[in-house]
Amino acid sequence: MRATGKARPLFDPPLLWRALRDALVRLNPAYQLRNPVMFVTEVVALVTLLLFALAVLGRGEASAGFTFAVSAGLWLTVYFANIAEALAEGRGKAQAESLRASRREVVAKLLPAGDRRAAPQPVPGTALRAGQVVLVEAGDTIPGDGEIVEGIASVNESAITGESAPVIRESGGDRSSVTGGTRVLSDWIVVRITANAGETFLDRMIALVEGARRRKTPNEIALHILLVALTLVFLVVVATLRPFSAYAATVAGQGVPVTLTALAALLVCLIPTTIGGLLSAIGIAGMDRMIQANVIATSGRAVEAAGDVDVLLLDKTGTITLGNRQAAAFLPAAGVSPRELADAAQLASLSDETPEGRSIVVLAKERYALREREVHALGAQFVPFSAQSRMSGVDLDGRSIRKGAADAVEAWVREQGGILPPEVRSAVELVAQRGATPLVVADGARVLGVIELKDIVKGGIKERFAELRRMGIRTVMITGDNPLTAAAIAAEAGVDDFLAQATPETKLRLIRDQQAGGRLVAMTGDGTNDAPALAQADVAVAMNSGTQAAKEAGNLVDLDSNPTKLIEIVEIGKQILITRGALTTFSIANDVAKYFAIIPAVFAGTWPALGALDVMRLATPESAILSAVIFNALIIVALVPLALRGVRFRPMAAGALLRRNVLIYGLGGLVVPFLGIKAIDLLLVALHLV
Amino acid sequence: MNANGVLQIALYLVVLTACSRMLGRPIARALDGERSWLTRALGPLERLVYRLAGADPAREMTWMEYALAFLLFNAAGTIALYALLRVQGFLPLNPDLLPGLSPHLAFNTATSFATNTNWQSYGGETTISALGAMLGLTVQNFVSAAAGIAVLLALVRGIVRRSAGTIGNFWADLVRGSLYVLLPLSLLLAVALVSQGVVQTLAGSLDVPLLQPAADAQGQPVVSQRLALGPVASQIAIKQLGTNGGGYYNVNSAHPFENPTPLSNFLELLAILLIPAALCFSFGHWVKEVRQGWALYAAMLVLLGLFLALAAWSEAQPNPGLAGLGVDEAAAAGNPGGNMEGKEVRFGIAGSATWAAATTAASNGSVNSMHDSFNPLGGLAAMTLMAPGEVAFGGVGSGLYGMLLFVIVTVFISGLMVGRTPEYLGKKIESYETKMAALGILVSPIAALVGTAVAVSTAAGAAGVANPGPHGFSEILYAFLSAANNNGSAFAGLSANAPFYDTALGLCMLFGRYFIVVPVLAIAGSLAAKKFVPPSTGTLPTHTPLFVTLLVGVVLIVGALNFVPAFALGPIVEQLQLVSAGH
């Protein structure tokens, strides 16, 4: 996915060719019906074509050449709008094709009895139903989405995530889901299929990127209604202009009523074709940007809701802090030198391959120049961490060095007749208060001191939260830590609030409380126990590495399984809305200039005095009308990159954002067409076309 | 325009702002039914009305019930008024023995008063009896204004209430609006006007000998004049305060018995905009954010100011038709200068232009000068103020709810530009609200345009036009703008009392009122049912100068731009022709 989706140029030549071709097919009026503004444009274009035919037969109101030019301009308007949409969809289609390539015909090893005792039967993967159980061995492609019921295997998921490093999948726990189309590299697993063929994750992704099942989002529908209403009123404006001008011609005793060709041109210039033509492209391109961020949305509604989010619930581990804690200080007991403590701690950690253990070895080396030693060379015996002892350590030369949680080490020391000295106990409490984790180190019955393990807050995360705050989004940190620890980390990371000792129930309650207060809540989750909260949240991002239950409860799936992605998702959601609003403003503001171009032109014969309104000093009435029509068509093309890429979004408060966008798109929308129409008029004159 | 004129206009705007700011909160509290000295005085009357009507003021209504009550009340009022006008000849309090009205005129007049339009196809003192004026027109002057307030109240409740199914009780809102807002203010104004010499009597007409005998068209000497009298002050007070505008006399507030002095002119002018302006501040009180009220007031004031300036400037220019006739049109001490055709000398340019702007900004429609005689751009100013649906102050209640429709559209477009589903005062604006707001905004332009198109293409329509050319077109356009936006002022020059115009304009008034009221109530119902979204820095602020600018822009671009082609064929070309003829 990532390999195919990344950094595709906006106008990839093959994609462009295909879009130009697809756009022709979309001229079918039945297709245009979905978009009333462009449908009206096409009907009007058809009418001008008829007028042209009449003009050729010598029965037209306006000259054949002029009618043809206007008609061509109107058809181009529709065609350009089609190109925008086809281009946006084409990018998705190219991705869908590369996805489809990974979905080859698979023979599944069906286990009829549901376990490994019976011999597997070969069946085509396309015939699998939910609930059936299959065996997948090394080298096999997993035939469908499912849950591992038995076994463990390394799986290559690059077909979905674009990440070629294999991942471990095993039964039970939060790593039990597998996706159809991925490949088992080693070992075997027994999988219970959870999705019927044709409804799998891969199928959904393909349909999604193709835009085949795209439905209009709520804001898109509301905007459509507004555009249709404007179109209706402009229809009336233009329709009544005919009797108005007939009356004017009668009383003036000169001139003729406005020609139908000119009315057609005026209508298409006035109705919001710019936003109408680009509206669906904006939506599709927005989904496409999500996909490029490696996020799959199950509905456009979720993408749009992301822009509205008021509260972000973020898991502490992995999102706000690095996934693991690191040793930050050695706090020796009375009568123990720091170096002695560091030495013992390093010895105890030499064989401890956890990140925490590695960080202790590194800290001892950095602080006291204690070089790493080879455990086997020392003849030491490593005592691994176990759930019972809750300690790890090393036995060497009759010494038993242990490190672990304070209560576990205290119990162990007491067993051997020692005690936990009071200054160590207070050091333990102090460390806990600072939001760090204390590990006590003991050598036999003698307690040497405390290692402080700290959560490391990710670099730059505080600035991200400040940005979010400026955008009016509150961040809430979710953690299983005690309130003291949580408060310390929350303060360091700069989140607005935290939920300590979180359980699935308290998470769910927090979401409901926020929603009851009218706020929209977004969260990420991966475990099965996250599923209820994910289902309740308005924007729920499930990690692709998570369980099937979590993925089904979420409305977005992050293929990178990166919890920080939520922030990016919010920005993409906002960007889609801003792009729509900006282009609507631009489109409506354009009408002012078009009135100034067309009104003096159409009444030139009846009331020459109205020429004073022609502030652009356009060459002739025909060139004025043509220039407006051509501008109206070309502006769609000019704005295609903006529609596909989205308006540049910088996190800032709503008031500042509005000022910026109104200046660019509102004021720009007033000024640009004056310049554009004049330029086109000059060009038409220079080319002797009018 | 001389300094004196500018000073008059500035004084007017300052006094208007101060008075409306002061009245905003008391009006809001009175409409909420809060106890005060007023409720102690008029409470028994309020309860008596409920008992007589069999209404329970505490019963909450859904938006559909509310709309039904509104429509039934209006239908009953229209039919009763129609009947009264038809048979007034057989009824008492008709000292001048005026006959009943023709069916089309009665339809037009009844519709006109029930919709708060108060378009006068009838001839005032020479058509309607004292009974018709008091029991018919004045009653509708009160209740049509109070009904507008009621609809606004319902919309405000929609905004303020959270997850609610109802939007108040129409009967309670109607009665409270009439008794606690319109009645006391009218009484006050009526007394003030009587002090200035506005007549108030039940006596019939008076024959007075002329000081300077004159000759009539046949050359016969005329020695006396018949002066119509009546309960004028009381009707004028509510006519101004309730944005009604249907005067007692045919020449409306230009008549010396309706508007005798510069002070009475100032008071009546103030009364035109007073309640619509004060309701902005009431709105701020209701939504518990005074600055939101200021923002709406500011947007309205900017719109008024723009076109008041245009009208005042235009009228300060000499009348090109009088050029070369030796008329002194230059401003000097003792001469306001400018185009004084059709204006009363006691009001001058500033008093007339301000009135023209205020009466078309509000859906008042009373006049103290002949808009028909304005320079073309002065007429354009008046028409542009009506075109977006009377939202720069507009009618009592209706102006503000009309403006709130534009607010919804503005919030929708600008809300998208900040990347959120648009919200206004904590309520999400979604497709249903957008649909209803678009419907409410677009009905009156469509009615005005279609009406004008029919009029200019039919013989019946063209027959009413006295002035051919662009001016005649302006007259027709003005009439339909006035009717479709429930304004009621006339450009004059158009013979509107004919079956075609009476009927067509009557229909426009119906469209312009009820096709806006029903969508507004639907929005009220939909908003009331929504949850409240607490504001954050990500929420679009709707009280800033930027938002006010945007709102004004949307009103002009969505509301008034539709009329650019029509204006081009009327006032604009007329002005351009005058200018080029002058050179």
Boltz contact constraints between the chains, C-beta under 6 A:
constraints:
  - contact:
      token1: [A, 219]
      token2: [B, 421]
      max_distance: 6.0
  - contact:
      token1: [A, 221]
      token2: [B, 431]
      max_distance: 6.0
  - contact:
      token1: [A, 222]
      token2: [B, 430]
      max_distance: 6.0
  - contact:
      token1: [A, 222]
      token2: [B, 431]
      max_distance: 6.0
  - contact:
      token1: [A, 222]
      token2: [B, 434]
      max_distance: 6.0
  - contact:
      token1: [A, 225]
      token2: [B, 431]
      max_distance: 6.0
  - contact:
      token1: [A, 225]
      token2: [B, 434]
      max_distance: 6.0
  - contact:
      token1: [A, 225]
      token2: [B, 435]
      max_distance: 6.0
  - contact:
      token1: [A, 226]
      token2: [B, 434]
      max_distance: 6.0
  - contact:
      token1: [A, 226]
      token2: [B, 438]
      max_distance: 6.0
  - contact:
      token1: [A, 229]
      token2: [B, 438]
      max_distance: 6.0
  - contact:
      token1: [A, 229]
      token2: [B, 442]
      max_distance: 6.0
  - contact:
      token1: [A, 233]
      token2: [B, 442]
      max_distance: 6.0
  - contact:
      token1: [A, 233]
      token2: [B, 562]
      max_distance: 6.0
  - contact:
      token1: [A, 236]
      token2: [B, 446]
      max_distance: 6.0
  - contact:
      token1: [A, 236]
      token2: [B, 449]
      max_distance: 6.0
  - contact:
      token1: [A, 237]
      token2: [B, 562]
      max_distance: 6.0
  - contact:
      token1: [A, 240]
      token2: [B, 449]
      max_distance: 6.0
  - contact:
      token1: [A, 240]
      token2: [B, 453]
      max_distance: 6.0
  - contact:
      token1: [A, 241]
      token2: [B, 565]
      max_distance: 6.0
  - contact:
      token1: [A, 243]
      token2: [B, 453]
      max_distance: 6.0
  - contact:
      token1: [A, 243]
      token2: [B, 456]
      max_distance: 6.0
  - contact:
      token1: [A, 243]
      token2: [B, 457]
      max_distance: 6.0
  - contact:
      token1: [A, 244]
      token2: [B, 569]
      max_distance: 6.0
  - contact:
      token1: [A, 247]
      token2: [B, 456]
      max_distance: 6.0
  - contact:
      token1: [A, 248]
      token2: [B, 569]
      max_distance: 6.0
  - contact:
      token1: [A, 251]
      token2: [B, 468]
      max_distance: 6.0
  - contact:
      token1: [A, 251]
      token2: [B, 469]
      max_distance: 6.0
  - contact:
      token1: [A, 307]
      token2: [B, 419]
      max_distance: 6.0
  - contact:
      token1: [A, 308]
      token2: [B, 420]
      max_distance: 6.0
  - contact:
      token1: [A, 308]
      token2: [B, 421]
      max_distance: 6.0
  - contact:
      token1: [A, 471]
      token2: [B, 538]
      max_distance: 6.0
  - contact:
      token1: [A, 472]
      token2: [B, 536]
      max_distance: 6.0
  - contact:
      token1: [A, 472]
      token2: [B, 537]
      max_distance: 6.0
  - contact:
      token1: [A, 472]
      token2: [B, 538]
      max_distance: 6.0
  - contact:
      token1: [A, 518]
      token2: [B, 531]
      max_distance: 6.0
  - contact:
      token1: [A, 518]
      token2: [B, 532]
      max_distance: 6.0
  - contact:
      token1: [A, 518]
      token2: [B, 533]
      max_distance: 6.0
  - contact:
      token1: [A, 518]
      token2: [B, 534]
      max_distance: 6.0
  - contact:
      token1: [A, 574]
      token2: [B, 419]
      max_distance: 6.0
  - contact:
      token1: [A, 577]
      token2: [B, 416]
      max_distance: 6.0
  - contact:
      token1: [A, 577]
      token2: [B, 419]
      max_distance: 6.0
  - contact:
      token1: [A, 578]
      token2: [B, 417]
      max_distance: 6.0
  - contact:
      token1: [A, 578]
      token2: [B, 419]
      max_distance: 6.0
  - contact:
      token1: [A, 580]
      token2: [B, 416]
      max_distance: 6.0
  - contact:
      token1: [A, 581]
      token2: [B, 413]
      max_distance: 6.0
  - contact:
      token1: [A, 581]
      token2: [B, 416]
      max_distance: 6.0
  - contact:
      token1: [A, 581]
      token2: [B, 417]
      max_distance: 6.0
  - contact:
      token1: [A, 582]
      token2: [B, 417]
      max_distance: 6.0
  - contact:
      token1: [A, 584]
      token2: [B, 413]
      max_distance: 6.0
  - contact:
      token1: [A, 585]
      token2: [B, 413]
      max_distance: 6.0
  - contact:
      token1: [A, 588]
      token2: [B, 557]
      max_distance: 6.0
  - contact:
      token1: [A, 595]
      token2: [B, 564]
      max_distance: 6.0
  - contact:
      token1: [A, 599]
      token2: [B, 565]
      max_distance: 6.0
  - contact:
      token1: [A, 599]
      token2: [B, 568]
      max_distance: 6.0
  - contact:
      token1: [A, 607]
      token2: [B, 573]
      max_distance: 6.0
  - contact:
      token1: [A, 609]
      token2: [B, 573]
      max_distance: 6.0
  - contact:
      token1: [A, 609]
      token2: [B, 576]
      max_distance: 6.0
  - contact:
      token1: [A, 609]
      token2: [B, 577]
      max_distance: 6.0
  - contact:
      token1: [A, 609]
      token2: [B, 580]
      max_distance: 6.0
  - contact:
      token1: [A, 610]
      token2: [B, 568]
      max_distance: 6.0
  - contact:
      token1: [A, 610]
      token2: [B, 573]
      max_distance: 6.0
  - contact:
      token1: [A, 612]
      token2: [B, 576]
      max_distance: 6.0
  - contact:
      token1: [A, 653]
      token2: [B, 537]
      max_distance: 6.0
  - contact:
      token1: [A, 654]
      token2: [B, 418]
      max_distance: 6.0
  - contact:
      token1: [A, 654]
      token2: [B, 538]
      max_distance: 6.0
  - contact:
      token1: [A, 654]
      token2: [B, 539]
      max_distance: 6.0
  - contact:
      token1: [A, 654]
      token2: [B, 540]
      max_distance: 6.0
  - contact:
      token1: [A, 655]
      token2: [B, 541]
      max_distance: 6.0
  - contact:
      token1: [A, 657]
      token2: [B, 418]
      max_distance: 6.0
  - contact:
      token1: [A, 658]
      token2: [B, 414]
      max_distance: 6.0
  - contact:
      token1: [A, 658]
      token2: [B, 417]
      max_distance: 6.0
  - contact:
      token1: [A, 658]
      token2: [B, 418]
      max_distance: 6.0
  - contact:
      token1: [A, 659]
      token2: [B, 546]
      max_distance: 6.0
  - contact:
      token1: [A, 661]
      token2: [B, 417]
      max_distance: 6.0
